[in-house]
Amino acid sequence: MKKEEKTNVMRVLDGKKIPYESHTYEPDATMSGEQIAEILGEDPSHVFKTLVTQAKSGAYYVFVVPVVEELDLKKAAKAAGEKAISMIKQKDLLPLTGYVHGGCSPIGMKKAFPTFIHETAAGFDKVFVSAGKVGFQVELSPNDLISITRCKLADIV
Protein backbone atom coordinates (compact mmCIF):
# COMPACT_ATOMS: atom_id res chain seq x y z
CA MET A 1 0.00 0.00 0.00
CA LYS A 2 1.39 3.38 -1.03
CA LYS A 3 1.97 5.84 1.81
CA GLU A 4 0.06 9.10 1.40
CA GLU A 5 2.35 12.00 0.54
CA LYS A 6 2.24 14.70 3.21
CA THR A 7 2.77 18.35 2.35
CA ASN A 8 4.04 20.95 4.79
CA VAL A 9 0.45 22.21 5.15
CA MET A 10 -0.72 18.74 6.20
CA ARG A 11 2.15 18.45 8.70
CA VAL A 12 1.23 21.85 10.20
CA LEU A 13 -2.44 20.79 10.50
CA ASP A 14 -1.44 17.43 12.02
CA GLY A 15 0.85 19.20 14.49
CA LYS A 16 -1.99 21.50 15.61
CA LYS A 17 -4.41 18.52 15.71
CA ILE A 18 -6.73 20.26 13.23
CA PRO A 19 -8.97 17.82 11.37
CA TYR A 20 -8.79 17.98 7.58
CA GLU A 21 -9.28 15.84 4.53
CA SER A 22 -6.67 15.83 1.78
CA HIS A 23 -7.51 15.63 -1.91
CA THR A 24 -5.19 15.13 -4.85
CA TYR A 25 -5.64 15.53 -8.58
CA GLU A 26 -3.43 15.29 -11.64
CA PRO A 27 -2.30 18.89 -12.17
CA ASP A 28 -2.31 20.60 -15.54
CA ALA A 29 -0.65 24.00 -15.94
CA THR A 30 -3.66 25.37 -17.82
CA MET A 31 -6.19 24.39 -15.13
CA SER A 32 -8.40 27.06 -13.65
CA GLY A 33 -9.66 27.09 -10.08
CA GLU A 34 -13.13 26.30 -11.39
CA GLN A 35 -11.79 23.19 -13.15
CA ILE A 36 -10.10 22.08 -9.93
CA ALA A 37 -13.40 22.53 -8.05
CA GLU A 38 -15.09 20.41 -10.73
CA ILE A 39 -12.46 17.66 -10.36
CA LEU A 40 -13.03 17.73 -6.59
CA GLY A 41 -16.79 17.54 -7.19
CA GLU A 42 -17.28 20.71 -5.18
CA ASP A 43 -19.11 24.00 -5.54
CA PRO A 44 -16.46 26.50 -6.79
CA SER A 45 -17.60 29.01 -4.15
CA HIS A 46 -16.19 26.63 -1.48
CA VAL A 47 -12.77 26.31 -3.16
CA PHE A 48 -10.42 29.21 -2.34
CA LYS A 49 -7.24 30.54 -3.90
CA THR A 50 -4.46 32.28 -2.00
CA LEU A 51 -3.13 35.58 -3.33
CA VAL A 52 -0.10 37.44 -2.02
CA THR A 53 0.13 41.20 -2.28
CA GLN A 54 2.38 44.06 -1.29
CA ALA A 55 1.15 47.42 -0.06
CA LYS A 56 2.59 50.77 -0.99
CA SER A 57 4.01 50.81 2.56
CA GLY A 58 6.09 47.71 1.70
CA ALA A 59 4.07 45.36 3.94
CA TYR A 60 2.90 42.01 2.56
CA TYR A 61 -0.67 40.74 2.87
CA VAL A 62 -2.35 37.45 2.01
CA PHE A 63 -5.90 37.28 0.64
CA VAL A 64 -7.95 34.09 0.33
CA VAL A 65 -10.84 34.32 -2.12
CA PRO A 66 -13.18 31.90 -3.90
CA VAL A 67 -11.66 30.62 -7.16
CA VAL A 68 -14.62 32.05 -9.10
CA GLU A 69 -13.93 35.57 -7.82
CA GLU A 70 -11.27 38.22 -8.37
CA LEU A 71 -9.58 40.11 -5.55
CA ASP A 72 -10.73 43.73 -5.48
CA LEU A 73 -7.47 45.58 -4.78
CA LYS A 74 -9.27 48.68 -3.46
CA LYS A 75 -11.32 46.61 -0.98
CA ALA A 76 -8.19 44.63 -0.07
CA ALA A 77 -6.26 47.83 0.69
CA LYS A 78 -9.15 49.12 2.79
CA ALA A 79 -9.36 45.83 4.75
CA ALA A 80 -5.61 46.00 5.42
CA GLY A 81 -5.71 49.69 6.34
CA GLU A 82 -3.41 50.58 3.45
CA LYS A 83 -3.62 53.25 0.75
CA ALA A 84 -2.86 50.87 -2.13
CA ILE A 85 -2.07 47.19 -2.67
CA SER A 86 -0.81 45.30 -5.72
CA MET A 87 -0.13 41.66 -6.52
CA ILE A 88 3.47 40.54 -6.03
CA LYS A 89 5.44 39.31 -9.02
CA GLN A 90 5.21 35.55 -9.58
CA LYS A 91 9.02 35.20 -9.31
CA ASP A 92 8.84 36.66 -5.76
CA LEU A 93 6.27 34.13 -4.50
CA LEU A 94 8.56 31.18 -3.73
CA PRO A 95 11.31 33.13 -1.91
CA LEU A 96 8.70 35.04 0.12
CA THR A 97 6.24 32.27 1.02
CA GLY A 98 7.96 28.96 0.32
CA TYR A 99 5.21 28.10 -2.17
CA VAL A 100 5.00 28.06 -5.97
CA HIS A 101 2.28 29.60 -8.14
CA GLY A 102 -0.71 27.24 -8.17
CA GLY A 103 0.36 25.66 -4.88
CA CYS A 104 0.28 28.65 -2.54
CA SER A 105 -1.52 28.04 0.75
CA PRO A 106 -2.40 30.47 3.54
CA ILE A 107 -1.20 27.76 5.97
CA GLY A 108 2.48 27.25 6.74
CA MET A 109 4.11 30.12 4.84
CA LYS A 110 7.76 30.90 5.66
CA LYS A 111 6.51 33.91 7.62
CA ALA A 112 3.06 34.72 9.00
CA PHE A 113 1.63 37.64 7.05
CA PRO A 114 -1.61 39.47 7.88
CA THR A 115 -4.25 37.34 6.15
CA PHE A 116 -7.81 38.06 5.08
CA ILE A 117 -10.39 35.56 3.85
CA HIS A 118 -13.51 36.47 1.94
CA GLU A 119 -16.44 36.74 4.32
CA THR A 120 -18.49 34.07 2.48
CA ALA A 121 -16.20 31.38 3.95
CA ALA A 122 -17.90 31.79 7.34
CA GLY A 123 -21.16 30.50 5.86
CA PHE A 124 -19.76 27.11 4.80
CA ASP A 125 -19.23 23.90 6.77
CA LYS A 126 -16.02 23.16 4.85
CA VAL A 127 -13.69 25.10 2.58
CA PHE A 128 -10.84 23.97 0.33
CA VAL A 129 -7.43 25.62 0.07
CA SER A 130 -4.18 24.53 -1.52
CA ALA A 131 -2.23 22.01 0.52
CA GLY A 132 0.98 23.80 -0.46
CA LYS A 133 1.76 21.83 -3.60
CA VAL A 134 0.23 21.84 -7.08
CA GLY A 135 -2.26 18.97 -7.28
CA PHE A 136 -2.98 18.90 -3.54
CA GLN A 137 -5.90 20.48 -1.65
CA VAL A 138 -7.05 20.30 1.95
CA GLU A 139 -10.64 20.48 3.10
CA LEU A 140 -11.24 21.91 6.56
CA SER A 141 -13.72 23.97 8.53
CA PRO A 142 -13.53 27.72 7.95
CA ASN A 143 -13.25 28.24 11.71
CA ASP A 144 -10.14 26.04 11.80
CA LEU A 145 -8.68 27.90 8.81
CA ILE A 146 -9.36 31.25 10.49
CA SER A 147 -7.84 29.97 13.74
CA ILE A 148 -4.61 28.58 12.26
CA THR A 149 -3.94 31.53 9.93
CA ARG A 150 -5.28 34.16 12.34
CA CYS A 151 -7.03 35.63 9.33
CA LYS A 152 -9.83 38.16 9.38
CA LEU A 153 -13.07 37.93 7.45
CA ALA A 154 -13.52 40.77 4.98
CA ASP A 155 -15.40 41.86 1.86
CA ILE A 156 -12.48 41.67 -0.58
CA VAL A 157 -14.05 40.72 -3.94
Salt bridges, closest charged atoms under 4 A:
GLU5 OE2 - LYS133 NZ 2.34
ASP14 OD2 - LYS6 NZ 2.83
GLU21 OE2 - HIS23 NE2 3.95
GLU70 OE2 - LYS49 NZ 3.75
ASP92 OD1 - LYS91 NZ 3.32
GLU139 OE1 - HIS23 NE2 2.68
ASP155 OD2 - LYS75 NZ 3.27
ASP155 OD1 - HIS118 NE2 3.93
